[in-house]
Amino acid sequence: MGFLKKAEALRSQNAAIEKLERALGKITNGDFDIDVEIADSVPPEEREKFIKIQQHLLGMKESICRLSRDSEAMANAVKSGNVDYEIDTEEYAGSYAKIGNNMNRSARAALETMQEAYAKIAKLAENDFTESANHNYQGGFASLFDSIDNVQKNLLNAQNVAEKISRGDTSELDNFKKIGKRSGNDHLVPAFIDMMETIRNLLDETARISAAAVEGKLDIRGDTGKFQGEYASLISGFNETLDAVDAPLKAAGGAIGRMCMNDFSEGMPKEFKGQYLELATSVNTLMGRLTALQVALSSLAVGDTSSVEDYRKVGKRSENDKIMPATIAGMDNIRSIINETKRMTMEVANGNIQGARGDIDKFSGGYKDIVSGINDILNTFSKPMDETLNILTKMSVNDFTEIRPYGKLQDHQEVL
């Protein structure tokens, strides 16, 4: 009987040991679904030892499970943005506490790296590209900061190019073409290339139009079909500007061209605004003045000097105005000639042939010749008239000895 009891006790002890071995195996593999219950058949003197082992295994299980739960809680906290979360290692002892501290230290290292990366990215987001990464990290952290550093360099380069483009400098175009797209989703470099090419095309187009305008080819316009958006609007505005300049210039040219042909029937339209209206006013004023000059010359042609006082009131329109003074002087000369001839006529009518001479010193040029010619005519008649008077005086006293023609007045000999 005693032998059988001992044999049963040994079987119970072996079963308990096997159960504990299976439990340890599961724990080793991370499986905490363990059964460590001690059978009642284990002898009391051995049972206490198995229970202590059971308690240690369950304590190990609890510590590891708690660490697992704490690590999961840390992960969830970090995912939700609570990056300051840490495991409370005071609940652990020994290596479990070290594991918890190591997890916290790893999280802090990641947090510090993330915070530094965030600070760099925040500056980039504020368009501050002055500070490079300059890190001492290794592994994945080094790759992260290398990427941030590359982004910083690319953005700094983009900023410098943007500044150049804002000044109309497209010198980086060839460099960007050499770089090409950095990735399949890179739209930044192609956008810079398109922008600089568009600006160059815009420059070429405006230069072409300007060169034509300098040569007087105001009918040349920009091709809006080469551009899009505001660039097309810019060329369209350029064309509209040329249209606005071309219309008044053509109108002015037409009016002035007609004036060159002495056609003052049509001036420049008054539908323009601003300086174009000033141009139209000047052209029309010029036409009015030339029309007035035409009227004055027409009046002079028929000896009408009635407008001289009106012109005298106007006077010189500018320092270099020679038309108004010449017109006034011409009318004054004609008036003077008329007055002088009237005076001479009155003298002749009153019998004062000797005193009926024009004062040639009052005149110049052709006007002087006219008065001088009248004087010559009067002189031609004066001499024979004087001789005739002398003969008639002698005849009145019956002296008929000096009857003869004078000079070339052969036709008047019989009369005399």
PyMOL commands that set and color helices and strands:
alter all, ss='L'
color gray80, all
select helices_A, chain A and resi 2-28+44-79+89-91+94-125+139-166+173-179+188-214+224-226+229-260+274-301+308-314+323-349+360-362+365-395+410-412
alter helices_A, ss='H'
color red, helices_A
deselect
rebuild
show_as cartoon
